């Protein structure tokens, strides 16, 4: 497989606080809050370059970062912004990786119909989606495999899950191609 790239690391954090979403939206230009359309506030930061979903319940979900470190920095920045509005937030809180999205390319074309017929734990319905969907149980990740040889890995909780999973699916695809 050619180089594996991490496309998105989704990280969440929760604190025991009620976040005043309307006040945050009024105070910060990077925040959008439209409760009729979505129950959370959307905050787009430029440094680090992330998007975060901020919920009244005290939960922040950071998306769009390429690393866990970048996601944590984004969450930390948002927590500080909310503290400045007078919300009491504990200094220590846990963050959790919710999902890692990684992509890779095999460098050759695949016959998805043939693969779907031979591979267990896969499904291919080209009238609904142009890729073969495959699942692994260890590590617990799923793949979108395209006829061009491009592969998207989702569901990893660690970067090693994505890398290990992509290596395993590559072996399976070679075996059945």
Secondary structure per residue as TSV (DSSP state, phi and psi in degrees):
chain	resnum	aa	ss	phi	psi
A	1	X	-	360.0	138.4
A	2	X	-	-68.0	-178.0
A	3	X	-	-51.2	137.5
A	4	X	-	-94.0	129.5
A	5	X	E	-116.2	133.5
A	6	X	E	-81.8	122.1
A	7	X	E	-96.7	-32.1
A	8	X	E	-158.8	131.1
A	9	X	E	-118.5	115.6
A	10	X	E	-97.1	121.1
A	11	X	E	-127.2	139.6
A	12	X	E	-119.9	158.6
A	13	X	E	-145.1	150.7
A	14	X	E	-138.2	136.2
A	15	X	-	-128.3	155.6
A	16	X	S	-81.4	84.9
A	17	X	S	-159.5	159.0
A	18	X	-	-104.7	120.0
A	19	X	-	-87.8	124.3
A	20	X	-	-79.8	86.8
A	21	X	H	-61.1	-40.5
A	22	X	H	-62.8	-44.4
A	23	X	H	-63.2	-42.1
A	24	X	H	-61.4	-45.2
A	25	X	H	-63.7	-37.0
A	26	X	H	-70.9	-33.9
A	27	X	H	-82.9	-33.9
A	28	X	-	-118.6	127.2
A	29	X	T	-67.1	-25.3
A	30	X	T	-79.0	-1.6
A	31	X	E	-105.8	137.8
A	32	X	E	-125.2	129.8
A	33	X	E	-135.3	113.6
A	34	X	-	-130.0	82.5
A	35	X	T	-59.6	-21.9
A	36	X	T	-69.8	-29.8
A	37	X	T	-95.9	-35.6
A	38	X	-	-154.4	136.0
A	39	X	S	-72.7	-10.9
A	40	X	S	-107.1	165.8
A	41	X	E	-93.8	138.7
A	42	X	E	-104.7	124.3
A	43	X	E	-121.3	125.3
A	44	X	E	-110.5	117.0
A	45	X	E	-102.4	151.1
A	46	X	T	-95.8	-29.9
A	47	X	T	-138.2	101.7
A	48	X	T	-73.1	159.3
A	49	X	T	-80.5	88.2
A	50	X	E	-139.1	164.6
A	51	X	E	-119.9	137.1
A	52	X	E	-126.6	143.4
A	53	X	E	-103.0	120.3
A	54	X	E	-112.0	125.5
A	55	X	-	-111.8	149.4
A	56	X	T	-53.5	-32.8
A	57	X	T	-67.8	-7.3
A	58	X	S	99.8	11.3
A	59	X	E	-103.2	138.8
A	60	X	E	-125.1	131.2
A	61	X	E	-118.7	119.7
A	62	X	E	-100.7	128.6
A	63	X	E	-128.4	160.1
A	64	X	E	93.0	-2.2
A	65	X	E	-87.5	157.2
A	66	X	S	-96.0	-13.9
A	67	X	S	-138.6	157.8
A	68	X	H	-64.8	-38.9
A	69	X	H	-60.2	-44.2
A	70	X	H	-63.7	-42.4
A	71	X	H	-62.9	-45.2
A	72	X	H	-62.6	-38.3
A	73	X	H	-63.8	-39.3
A	74	X	H	-64.6	-44.4
A	75	X	H	-62.2	-44.3
A	76	X	H	-59.1	-43.9
A	77	X	H	-62.2	-42.4
A	78	X	H	-68.2	-40.3
A	79	X	H	-58.7	-42.1
A	80	X	H	-64.7	-39.7
A	81	X	H	-62.2	-41.5
A	82	X	H	-70.3	-38.5
A	83	X	H	-59.0	-38.7
A	84	X	T	-61.5	-20.7
A	85	X	T	-87.4	4.4
A	86	X	T	95.4	6.3
A	87	X	-	-80.9	128.6
A	88	X	-	-80.7	117.4
A	89	X	-	-127.4	131.1
A	90	X	-	-62.4	146.9
A	91	X	S	-70.7	-32.3
A	92	X	-	-105.0	129.1
A	93	X	-	-149.5	155.7
A	94	X	-	-92.8	144.6
A	95	X	E	-112.7	154.5
A	96	X	E	-141.3	131.9
A	97	X	E	-74.5	123.7
A	98	X	E	-94.5	-32.9
A	99	X	E	-165.6	144.4
A	100	X	E	-125.4	131.7
A	101	X	E	-111.7	123.3
A	102	X	E	-128.7	151.1
A	103	X	E	-127.7	151.7
A	104	X	E	-150.5	165.8
A	105	X	E	-131.5	132.3
A	106	X	-	-76.4	-31.4
A	107	X	S	92.5	8.2
A	108	X	S	-150.3	158.8
A	109	X	-	-79.3	156.4
A	110	X	-	-126.9	149.0
A	111	X	-	-97.4	98.6
A	112	X	H	-67.2	-36.1
A	113	X	H	-60.7	-45.9
A	114	X	H	-62.5	-45.1
A	115	X	H	-63.1	-43.4
A	116	X	H	-61.9	-35.5
A	117	X	H	-67.6	-36.7
A	118	X	H	-92.3	-29.3
A	119	X	-	-93.2	129.8
A	120	X	T	-72.2	163.4
A	121	X	T	54.7	36.3
A	122	X	E	-136.4	155.8
A	123	X	E	-143.5	145.4
A	124	X	-	-143.4	113.1
A	125	X	-	-130.0	83.6
A	126	X	T	-58.9	-22.4
A	127	X	T	-73.8	-18.8
A	128	X	T	-102.9	-36.3
A	129	X	-	-155.7	136.3
A	130	X	S	-77.7	2.5
A	131	X	S	-117.7	160.3
A	132	X	E	-84.4	132.3
A	133	X	E	-104.1	124.8
A	134	X	E	-126.4	147.4
A	135	X	E	-127.9	141.6
A	136	X	E	-113.8	150.5
A	137	X	E	-95.3	-25.9
A	138	X	T	-142.4	107.8
A	139	X	T	-68.5	157.5
A	140	X	E	-80.2	88.9
A	141	X	E	-138.7	160.2
A	142	X	E	-124.1	158.4
A	143	X	E	-132.4	146.3
A	144	X	E	-111.0	116.9
A	145	X	E	-112.4	128.5
A	146	X	-	-111.0	155.0
A	147	X	T	-60.4	-22.5
A	148	X	T	-73.2	-11.0
A	149	X	S	96.4	0.2
A	150	X	E	-78.4	141.8
A	151	X	E	-132.9	135.7
A	152	X	E	-116.2	129.2
A	153	X	E	-109.6	129.8
A	154	X	E	-130.5	157.3
A	155	X	E	98.8	-6.2
A	156	X	E	-67.5	147.6
A	157	X	S	-105.3	-10.2
A	158	X	S	-138.1	153.0
A	159	X	H	-61.0	-34.8
A	160	X	H	-63.9	-30.8
A	161	X	H	-60.2	-46.9
A	162	X	H	-64.6	-47.0
A	163	X	H	-66.0	-44.0
A	164	X	H	-64.0	-45.1
A	165	X	H	-60.9	-43.8
A	166	X	H	-63.0	-37.7
A	167	X	H	-63.6	-42.3
A	168	X	H	-67.5	-42.4
A	169	X	H	-69.1	-33.2
A	170	X	H	-61.2	-43.8
A	171	X	H	-61.5	-43.6
A	172	X	H	-62.1	-44.7
A	173	X	H	-64.4	-39.4
A	174	X	H	-64.9	-42.4
A	175	X	H	-59.8	-41.7
A	176	X	H	-96.8	-3.2
A	177	X	-	-78.5	360.0
